C-alpha cells in the first residue's frame, strides 16, 4: 500500500482552483450584505456553482462577480422605486 502525501500531478490544478472557491456565507461577508440576499440571488438567477463540496456549493470568482452585479441591479431598482 502506497501512502501519498501529495496529490497526483493531474489533480494539483483542480485542487488549487477549488481552494479559491468560496461558499455563500463567505460571499455575503465579502460583499458586505446579508446572507439571505445572496441566497435569493442564487435561487432566482442563472448563476452556477463551480463545485459541489459535500452538500454545499462553492462559487468561483466569475460567479461572485455575477452575484455582485445582480446585487447592484436589485439595489438600483429599489432606489428608483423609492424616488419615483
WOMO-V722275 format. One record per backbone hydrogen bond with DSSP energy under -1.0 kcal/mol. NH is the residue of the N-H (numbers start at 1). CO is the residue of the C=O. Records with the same first field share a line. If there is no record, write none. Layout:
NH: CO ; CO
This chain:
11: 8
15: 11
16: 12
17: 13
18: 14
19: 15
22: 59
27: 23
28: 24
29: 25
30: 26
31: 27
33: 28
38: 34
39: 35
40: 36
41: 37
42: 38
43: 39
44: 40
45: 41
47: 45
50: 58
51: 58
53: 56
56: 53
58: 51
59: 22
64: 60
65: 61
66: 62
67: 63
68: 64
69: 65
70: 66
71: 67
72: 68
73: 69
74: 70
75: 71
76: 72
77: 73
78: 74
79: 75
80: 76
81: 77
82: 78
83: 79
